[in-house]
Amino acid sequence: MHESVGVIITNGLKEVLLIERTIFPYGFTLPAGHVDLNEPPKIAAIRELKEETGIIAGDVELITEENLVGDACRSGADIHYWHLYKYKTTKEEKIIPDAHEGKNPVWLTIDEALKNL
């Protein structure tokens, strides 16, 4: 089992930011990653947000926490305890994904995002 964080990024147009992953698991996703040993989940969320988008956030807001069984990762775990946060930004903010983890950042409406899952 791993402990993980994810961040839903929204803008003033009610769009969400997705990034195309360049490593397993492939596809479009939210900025997310594992919580480091002894790292508070909120700090991990802010770190992942910066690493995967270039956004420097002073704060993120917790939405929910839950166990997901069957959620495989490249590190070998298939159970993750997720901490999901939200962050609101502007569409004008420059999004710079980490080339080792993501590319092609896109802003989509909720309906568009659900069609890409």
Sequence and secondary structure as in RCSB ss.txt:
>XXXX:A:sequence
MHESVGVIITNGLKEVLLIERTIFPYGFTLPAGHVDLNEPPKIAAIRELKEETGIIAGDVELITEENLVGDACRS
GADIHYWHLYKYKTTKEEKIIPDAHEGKNPVWLTIDEALKNL
>XXXX:A:secstr
 EEEEEEEEE TTSEEEEEEESSSS EEE SEEE  TT  HHHHHHHHHHHHH    S  EEEEEEEEET   TT
S SEEEEEEEEEE  TTS     TTTEEEEEEEEHHHHHHT 
